[in-house]
């Protein structure tokens, strides 16, 4: 168990699973906000795609997870212009 101290100085015991679950939700919400607002960089879009791919089993298990909305805001790769490099 991990002890977490709140702003009021109160200690709360959390299991590692609780902490990881909270971090997962925070990451999903942040990726959603970045993609939704249109300010996500190419790196952040890659991270969002990797996150969705890595967590596809979790997302199938939990249809209420905020990450489901990320897919609605990711650009369709087929619609992006081709980039030529030298």
C-alpha positions as CSV (number, residue, x, y, z in Angstrom):
1,X,0.0,0.0,0.0
2,X,1.1,3.5,-0.7
3,X,0.4,6.4,1.6
4,X,-0.7,9.5,-0.1
5,X,-0.9,12.9,1.7
6,X,-3.6,15.3,0.7
7,X,-3.3,19.1,0.7
8,X,-4.8,19.1,4.2
9,X,-2.1,16.8,5.4
10,X,-4.4,13.8,5.8
11,X,-2.9,10.5,4.9
12,X,-4.9,8.1,2.7
13,X,-3.8,4.5,2.0
14,X,-4.1,3.5,-1.6
15,X,-3.2,0.2,-3.2
16,X,-0.9,0.2,-6.2
17,X,-3.9,-0.8,-8.3
18,X,-5.8,2.3,-7.1
19,X,-2.9,4.6,-7.9
20,X,-2.4,3.0,-11.4
21,X,-6.1,3.3,-12.1
22,X,-6.1,7.0,-11.2
23,X,-3.0,7.6,-13.3
24,X,-4.6,5.7,-16.2
25,X,-7.7,7.9,-16.0
26,X,-5.6,11.1,-15.8
27,X,-3.6,10.1,-18.9
28,X,-6.8,9.2,-20.8
29,X,-8.4,12.5,-19.9
30,X,-5.3,14.5,-20.8
31,X,-5.0,12.8,-24.2
32,X,-8.7,13.3,-24.8
33,X,-8.4,17.0,-24.0
34,X,-5.3,17.5,-26.3
35,X,-6.9,15.7,-29.2
36,X,-10.3,17.2,-28.7
37,X,-8.9,20.8,-28.7
38,X,-6.9,20.2,-31.8
39,X,-3.6,21.3,-30.2
40,X,-2.1,17.8,-29.9
41,X,1.3,17.5,-31.5
42,X,2.2,14.6,-33.8
43,X,4.0,13.0,-30.9
44,X,0.9,13.3,-28.7
45,X,-1.3,11.8,-31.4
46,X,1.1,8.9,-31.7
47,X,1.0,8.5,-27.9
48,X,-2.8,8.5,-28.0
49,X,-2.9,5.8,-30.7
50,X,-0.3,3.7,-28.8
51,X,-2.3,4.2,-25.6
52,X,-5.5,3.0,-27.3
53,X,-3.7,0.0,-28.8
54,X,-2.0,-1.0,-25.6
55,X,-5.2,-0.8,-23.6
56,X,-7.7,-2.3,-26.0
57,X,-8.6,-5.1,-23.7
58,X,-9.2,-2.7,-20.8
59,X,-11.4,-0.5,-23.0
60,X,-13.5,-3.5,-24.1
61,X,-14.0,-4.4,-20.5
62,X,-15.0,-0.8,-19.4
63,X,-17.2,0.9,-22.0
64,X,-17.5,4.0,-19.8
65,X,-13.7,4.7,-19.9
66,X,-12.9,8.3,-21.2
67,X,-10.5,6.9,-23.7
68,X,-13.3,5.7,-25.9
69,X,-14.0,9.3,-26.9
70,X,-10.3,9.8,-28.0
71,X,-11.0,7.7,-31.1
72,X,-13.6,10.2,-32.2
73,X,-11.0,13.0,-32.3
74,X,-8.0,11.3,-33.8
75,X,-7.4,12.2,-37.4
76,X,-8.0,9.5,-40.0
77,X,-4.6,8.6,-41.3
78,X,-6.0,7.9,-44.8
79,X,-7.2,11.5,-45.0
80,X,-3.8,13.0,-44.2
81,X,-1.7,14.4,-47.0
82,X,1.3,12.4,-48.1
83,X,4.7,13.6,-46.8
84,X,7.7,13.2,-48.9
85,X,11.2,13.2,-47.5
86,X,14.4,13.4,-49.3
